[in-house]
Amino acid sequence: MSAGFWRSGNALAYHSSPCGLCREEDKAQRQESAQEGAERGCDTEQDGHSGENQKRSPKRADAPTNSVLSGSVCQCLHTWLTLLCTNAVPGLNANISCILSGLRALSRHPECRFRVLRVSDMFSHMPCMELVRCILSALPQLHTLSVSFDLKNQLEGSRPEANPSCDKAEIPESCLEVLEIRFPREPLHTAFLLPVLKASKSLQQLSLDSATLPCPQELGLLLEVLKECTPNLKKLSFHDVNLAEHQKEVLLLLQDPGLQEITFSFCRLFESSTAEFLSEIINTVKRNSSLKSLKLPGNRLGNQRLVALADIFSEDSSSSLCQLDVSSNCIKPDGLLEFTKKLEGHIQQRGGQLPFTHLRLFQNWLDQDAETAQEALRRLKAVCSVVNDAWDSSQAFADYISVM
């Protein structure tokens, strides 16, 4: 099932494949107008119990006016659970405002069960946090919101007009549980995120991708806000956010008793660090009995740091860590084998008891010594579930080469 919006020349095109409850309304609309058509754009997923799934051939058509579009969104989507808005060329642009208007009307529909919204585009046409605020103001019943942009839009006159009601209105208390934001290299200003977090007391998962930190104090402010506003937060993820100079904040996160899963993905954790920082990470995780999953892909661990991480599971550890992700970390077969032997030693000291169950090893340099890699993997698989791939390390980026 799908519904879509995309740019066609200067018009916004729309299409829908409605659920059973909307089909009669849709039939009447189609009899009145043949101007609804589609190719690709926004995809919606309907709950499997809402009605039989049907597919219809899309028909290209001119766009309805903004008011008709808003009404169409409300009328056709009120029983759907998920809406995915994607637009590669040439972008959502000014149509964001009319889509938001339609979603706002949708939220007032008595039968609305809309819970998941994902918006993705090549260019951002308004600041990410402004869009997030507008969406949550329009749809406070959302459970999952994902906003993702690759690049800032540098074209003059391409930004849609500001929505004064969105800027000034306080965000109502929301049902949001999952919030994912991919910034187009925008600064992460905690002050702009604060109203969203205050309104999202039920938030359990937060993912921040490709943001920049405008000042050294910003991450500390964010941690304070998270502690104050999101008591139910269980999963926190940073991807492609430079944390090289934020060692104190990284350690504070790792000792947070409320977090069960932490991801630092391609965050340059050890770029400016000393051996003491790694030891502090290990000791902090050893004392945290709440943390279940630690994901460190793309942080240039190398062999030496990987071997040191095995001490998380030493005999004196209180850690409950069961999942570790060390993908894309320049790990060679001899380092993996040494890690495995050290892990085996800790298991023996603990009488065979170890909470560790899953290890992810994607895109490491295990093809450089196939025999040693096979031995390490064979012994590891006797300890935990191992997920890896047959990656060709000759394709590694040039900056990885200097690490070893």
C-alpha positions in Angstrom: 0.0 0.0 0.0 1.3 3.4 -0.8 0.7 7.0 -1.1 3.0 9.5 -2.6 4.0 13.1 -3.1 6.6 14.2 -5.5 7.5 17.2 -7.7 6.5 17.1 -11.3 7.6 20.3 -13.0 6.1 23.0 -10.8 3.3 20.8 -9.5 3.1 18.4 -6.6 1.8 15.0 -7.6 0.0 12.7 -5.3 -1.1 9.0 -5.3 -2.7 6.6 -2.9 -3.6 3.0 -2.5 -6.0 3.2 0.4 -7.0 0.6 3.0 -10.4 -1.0 3.2 -11.9 1.6 5.4 -10.9 4.4 2.9 -11.8 2.5 -0.3 -15.3 3.8 -0.7 -14.2 7.4 -0.1 -11.4 6.9 -2.6 -13.8 5.4 -5.1 -16.0 8.5 -4.9 -13.0 10.7 -5.3 -11.9 8.9 -8.4 -15.3 9.3 -9.9 -15.2 13.0 -9.4 -11.7 13.5 -10.6 -9.1 11.6 -12.5 -6.3 13.9 -11.4 -4.7 11.7 -8.8 -1.6 9.9 -10.1 1.7 8.5 -9.0 5.1 7.0 -9.8 7.1 7.2 -6.6 7.6 9.5 -3.6 5.9 9.0 -0.2 5.3 5.3 0.7 2.8 4.3 3.4 2.5 1.0 5.1 -0.9 -0.1 6.2 -1.6 -2.4 9.2 -2.1 -5.9 7.9 -5.5 -6.1 9.6 -7.0 -2.9 8.2 -8.2 -4.5 5.0 -7.2 -6.6 2.0 -4.1 -5.4 0.2 -4.7 -4.2 -3.4 -2.4 -2.8 -6.0 -3.5 -0.5 -8.7 -1.6 0.9 -11.7 -0.6 4.5 -11.0 -1.9 7.2 -13.3 0.1 10.4 -13.9 -1.9 13.6 -13.3 -1.6 17.2 -12.5 -1.4 18.2 -8.9 -4.3 19.3 -6.8 -4.2 22.6 -5.0 -2.7 22.8 -1.5 -6.1 22.7 0.2 -7.2 19.7 -1.9 -3.9 18.0 -1.1 -4.2 18.6 2.6 -7.7 17.2 2.5 -6.5 14.2 0.5 -3.9 13.4 3.0 -6.5 13.5 5.8 -9.1 11.5 4.0 -6.9 8.7 2.6 -4.4 8.1 5.4 -6.3 8.2 8.6 -6.2 4.4 9.2 -2.7 3.9 8.1 0.1 3.4 10.6 3.2 4.4 8.6 4.1 7.1 6.1 7.5 7.2 4.3 8.2 10.5 2.5 11.2 10.2 0.1 12.2 12.5 -2.7 15.4 12.3 -4.6 14.8 14.8 -7.4 14.2 17.7 -7.1 13.0 17.6 -3.5 10.1 18.2 -1.1 10.9 21.9 -1.1 7.9 24.3 -0.4 5.5 21.3 -0.4 6.6 20.5 3.1 4.2 23.1 4.4 1.2 21.7 2.6 2.1 18.2 3.6 2.3 19.4 7.3 -1.1 21.0 6.9 -2.6 17.8 5.7 -1.0 15.8 8.5 -2.3 18.3 11.0 -5.8 17.8 9.7 -5.2 14.0 9.7 -4.3 14.1 13.4 -7.7 15.5 14.2 -9.5 12.7 12.4 -11.4 10.6 15.0 -10.2 7.3 13.4 -6.6 8.4 13.0 -4.1 5.6 13.9 -1.1 7.2 12.2 2.0 6.3 14.3 5.2 6.3 12.1 6.5 9.1 9.9 9.8 9.0 8.0 10.9 12.0 5.9 14.0 11.7 3.7 15.3 14.0 1.0 18.6 14.9 -0.6 18.4 18.6 0.4 17.0 20.2 3.6 14.7 23.2 2.9 14.4 24.2 6.6 16.5 23.5 9.6 16.0 19.9 10.8 14.9 20.8 14.3 12.4 23.3 12.9 10.9 20.5 10.8 10.8 18.1 13.8 9.0 20.7 15.9 6.4 21.3 13.2 5.8 17.6 12.7 5.4 16.9 16.4 3.1 19.9 16.8 1.0 18.5 14.0 1.1 14.9 15.0 1.6 14.5 18.8 0.4 10.9 18.6 3.4 9.7 16.5 5.4 6.9 18.1 8.3 7.0 15.6 9.7 10.0 13.7 12.7 9.9 11.3 14.0 13.0 9.5 16.9 12.5 7.2 18.7 15.0 4.9 22.1 14.6 3.1 22.9 18.2 2.1 21.9 21.8 2.9 19.9 23.5 0.2 22.1 26.4 -1.0 19.6 27.7 -3.7 18.3 31.1 -3.0 14.5 31.4 -2.7 14.1 27.6 -2.4 13.3 27.6 1.3 9.5 27.5 2.1 7.9 30.3 4.0 8.2 30.0 7.7 5.2 28.7 9.6 4.6 31.3 12.4 2.2 29.0 14.3 4.9 26.3 14.4 7.7 28.6 15.5 5.7 30.1 18.4 3.5 27.3 19.5 4.5 25.1 22.4 4.8 21.4 21.4 2.0 19.4 23.0 3.0 16.4 25.0 3.7 13.6 22.5 3.7 9.8 22.5 7.0 9.7 20.7 9.2 6.7 21.5 11.8 6.8 18.7 13.4 9.9 17.2 16.0 9.7 14.5 17.5 12.8 13.0 20.1 12.9 10.2 21.4 16.4 9.9 22.9 17.9 6.7 26.0 18.9 8.6 23.9 21.4 10.6 25.1 22.4 14.1 23.3 20.5 16.9 21.9 23.3 19.2 20.6 21.7 22.4 18.4 24.8 22.9 16.4 23.8 19.8 16.2 20.2 20.7 15.1 20.9 24.3 11.4 21.7 23.5 11.2 18.4 21.6 12.6 16.4 24.4 10.5 18.1 27.0 7.4 17.1 25.1 8.6 13.5 24.6 8.7 12.0 28.1 8.1 8.5 26.5 11.2 8.7 24.3 13.1 5.4 24.4 15.4 5.7 21.4 17.3 8.7 20.1 19.6 8.7 17.1 21.7 11.8 16.0 23.5 11.4 12.7 25.9 13.8 10.9 25.5 16.7 13.3 28.2 19.1 14.2 28.8 20.4 17.7 29.0 24.2 17.6 31.0 24.5 20.8 32.8 22.3 23.3 30.0 22.6 25.9 27.2 21.6 23.6 27.5 17.8 24.2 27.5 18.4 28.0 24.3 20.4 27.7 22.7 17.7 25.7 23.5 15.1 28.3 22.0 17.3 31.0 18.8 17.7 29.0 18.6 14.0 28.2 18.9 13.2 31.9 16.3 15.7 32.9 13.7 15.2 30.1 14.0 11.6 28.9 13.8 9.3 31.9 12.7 6.3 29.7 15.6 6.6 27.2 17.1 3.2 26.6 19.0 3.5 23.3 21.3 6.4 22.3 23.1 6.6 19.0 25.7 9.0 17.5 26.8 8.5 14.0 29.4 10.6 12.2 29.5 13.1 15.0 33.1 14.1 16.0 33.5 13.2 19.6 37.3 13.2 19.6 37.4 16.1 22.1 34.5 14.9 24.3 36.0 12.1 26.3 34.4 13.2 29.6 30.9 13.2 28.0 31.6 9.8 26.4 32.4 8.3 29.8 29.4 9.9 31.4 27.2 8.2 28.8 28.8 4.8 29.4 28.1 5.0 33.1 24.4 6.0 32.7 22.4 3.3 34.5 19.3 4.0 32.3 20.9 3.3 28.9 20.9 -0.3 27.6 22.4 0.3 24.2 24.9 3.0 23.2 26.3 3.5 19.7 29.3 5.6 18.8 29.6 5.0 15.0 32.4 6.7 13.1 32.8 9.3 15.9 36.6 9.4 15.9 36.6 8.4 19.6 40.4 7.7 19.8 41.7 10.3 17.4 43.1 12.5 20.2 43.0 10.1 23.1 45.6 8.4 25.2 45.9 4.8 26.5 44.3 6.0 29.7 41.1 6.9 27.9 40.6 3.4 26.7 41.3 2.0 30.2 38.6 4.4 31.5 36.2 3.2 28.9 36.8 -0.4 29.9 36.6 0.2 33.6 33.4 2.2 33.2 31.7 -0.5 31.2 32.9 -3.1 33.7 31.0 -1.3 36.5 27.8 -0.7 34.5 25.4 -3.7 34.9 22.7 -2.0 32.8 24.4 -1.7 29.5 23.6 -4.6 27.2 24.9 -3.4 23.8 28.0 -1.3 22.9 28.5 -0.5 19.2 31.8 1.1 18.2 32.1 0.7 14.4 34.5 2.9 12.5 36.5 4.2 15.4 40.0 2.9 14.4 40.3 0.5 17.2 43.0 -1.6 15.6 44.4 -4.8 17.1 45.8 -3.4 20.4 42.6 -1.7 21.5 40.4 -4.7 20.5 42.5 -7.0 22.7 42.2 -4.5 25.6 38.4 -4.6 25.2 38.4 -8.2 26.2 39.0 -7.1 29.8 35.4 -5.9 29.9 34.6 -9.5 30.7 37.3 -10.1 33.3 36.5 -12.0 36.5 36.0 -8.8 38.5 33.6 -7.3 36.0 29.9 -6.5 36.8 29.2 -5.9 33.2 26.1 -7.4 31.6 27.3 -6.5 28.1 26.0 -9.1 25.6 26.6 -7.4 22.2 29.7 -5.7 20.9 30.1 -4.2 17.4 33.6 -3.6 16.3 33.0 -3.4 12.5 35.2 -1.2 10.3 38.0 -1.0 12.9 41.1 -2.0 11.0 41.3 -5.4 12.9 43.7 -8.0 11.6 43.5 -11.8 12.0 46.4 -11.9 14.6 44.6 -9.2 16.7 41.3 -11.1 16.5 43.0 -14.3 17.6 44.7 -12.6 20.6 41.3 -11.1 21.6 39.8 -14.6 21.4 42.5 -16.2 23.5 42.1 -13.4 26.2 38.3 -13.9 26.1 38.7 -17.6 26.6 40.9 -17.0 29.6 38.3 -14.7 31.2 35.6 -17.3 30.6 37.7 -20.0 32.3 38.3 -17.7 35.3 34.6 -17.1 35.6 33.7 -20.8 35.6 32.4 -20.8 32.0 29.8 -18.1 32.7 29.8 -15.1 30.4 26.9 -12.7 29.4 28.6 -12.0 26.0 26.6 -13.5 23.2 27.0 -11.5 19.9 30.1 -10.0 18.1 29.9 -8.0 14.9 33.0 -7.9 12.7 32.0 -6.4 9.4 34.6 -4.8 7.1 37.8 -5.6 9.0 41.1 -6.8 7.5 40.5 -10.5 8.1 41.5 -11.5 4.6 45.1 -10.7 5.2 45.8 -14.0 6.8 43.0 -16.5 6.0 44.4 -19.3 8.2 44.7 -17.2 11.3 41.3 -15.6 10.7 39.7 -19.0 10.4 41.2 -20.2 13.6 40.1 -17.1 15.5 36.6 -17.2 14.1 36.3 -21.0 14.9 37.3 -20.4 18.5 35.1 -17.3 18.8 32.0 -19.1 17.6 32.4 -21.5 20.4 32.0 -18.5 22.8 29.4 -16.3 21.0 27.5 -15.7 17.8 29.8 -14.0 15.3 28.6 -12.0 12.3 31.2 -11.1 9.7 31.7 -10.8 6.0 34.3 -11.6 3.3 35.3 -8.0 2.9 38.2 -7.2 0.5 40.6 -5.1 2.7 42.4 -3.8 -0.4 39.3 -1.5 -0.8 40.0 0.1 2.6 40.2 3.9 2.6 43.6 5.5 2.5 43.3 7.1 5.9 42.8 3.6 7.5 46.2 2.5 6.3 48.1 4.9 8.5 46.5 3.5 11.6 48.5 0.3 11.6 
